[in-house]
Amino acid sequence: MIRCPECSTEIDVDEDEVEEGEILSCPECESELEVSQTHPVHLNLISDDLDEEDDEEDDEEDEEDEEEDEEEEDEEDDKDEE
């Protein structure tokens, strides 16, 4: 029996049935866990920081796209006024 590194819930994992690098999910907190060792089984929490960084980059790109769209609309409005 091993424990989730995030919430300490016991997770029933048979070391003969998992492979190193396999991704498991904690049944309690739903954290993604990577099998870093199989004999004995050791789990590492997959950091949400990477997901948050990706989300922040996506948000920045969305903001840039919106600004470009607004600039294009302004230019079109200026042409229509002439």
C-alpha positions as CSV (number, residue, x, y, z in Angstrom):
1,M,0.0,0.0,0.0
2,I,1.3,3.4,-0.9
3,R,0.1,6.9,-0.1
4,C,-0.8,9.9,-2.3
5,P,1.9,12.5,-1.9
6,E,-0.7,15.2,-2.0
7,C,-3.4,14.0,0.3
8,S,-1.9,10.9,2.0
9,T,-4.8,8.7,0.9
10,E,-3.8,5.0,0.6
11,I,-3.6,3.8,-3.0
12,D,-3.7,0.1,-3.7
13,V,-1.0,-0.4,-6.4
14,D,0.6,-3.8,-7.2
15,E,4.2,-3.2,-8.1
16,D,4.0,-6.0,-10.7
17,E,1.2,-4.3,-12.5
18,V,2.6,-0.8,-12.9
19,E,5.4,0.5,-15.1
20,E,7.8,3.3,-14.5
21,G,6.5,6.5,-16.1
22,E,2.9,5.3,-15.9
23,I,0.4,8.0,-14.8
24,L,-2.1,7.2,-12.0
25,S,-4.8,9.3,-10.5
26,C,-5.5,9.5,-6.8
27,P,-9.1,8.4,-6.1
28,E,-9.5,10.9,-3.3
29,C,-8.0,14.2,-4.5
30,E,-7.7,13.3,-8.2
31,S,-4.1,14.4,-8.4
32,E,-2.1,13.0,-11.3
33,L,0.8,10.8,-10.0
34,E,3.7,9.4,-12.0
35,V,5.2,6.1,-11.1
36,S,8.9,7.0,-10.7
37,Q,10.0,3.6,-9.3
38,T,8.4,0.2,-9.3
39,H,10.3,-1.9,-6.7
40,P,9.1,-0.5,-4.3
41,V,6.5,1.6,-6.0
42,H,7.1,5.3,-5.6
43,L,4.8,8.1,-6.9
44,N,5.6,11.7,-7.7
45,L,3.0,14.3,-7.9
46,I,2.7,15.8,-11.4
47,S,2.9,19.5,-10.8
48,D,0.0,21.7,-11.7
49,D,2.4,24.5,-12.1
50,L,3.1,23.5,-15.7
51,D,-0.6,23.6,-16.5
52,E,-0.9,27.0,-14.8
53,E,2.0,28.3,-16.8
54,D,0.5,27.0,-20.0
55,D,-2.8,28.6,-19.1
56,E,-1.1,31.9,-18.4
57,E,0.6,31.8,-21.8
58,D,-2.7,31.0,-23.5
59,D,-4.4,33.9,-21.7
60,E,-1.6,36.3,-22.8
61,E,-2.0,35.1,-26.4
62,D,-5.8,35.5,-26.2
63,E,-5.3,39.1,-24.9
64,E,-2.9,39.9,-27.7
65,D,-5.3,38.5,-30.3
66,E,-8.1,40.6,-28.9
67,E,-6.0,43.7,-29.0
68,E,-5.0,43.0,-32.6
69,D,-8.7,42.4,-33.5
70,E,-9.6,45.7,-31.9
71,E,-6.9,47.5,-33.8
72,E,-8.1,46.0,-37.1
73,E,-11.6,47.1,-36.4
74,D,-10.5,50.6,-35.6
75,E,-8.6,50.8,-38.8
76,E,-11.7,49.5,-40.7
77,D,-13.8,52.1,-39.0
78,D,-11.4,54.9,-39.9
79,K,-11.5,53.8,-43.6
80,D,-15.3,53.7,-43.6
81,E,-15.4,57.2,-42.2
82,E,-13.3,58.6,-45.0
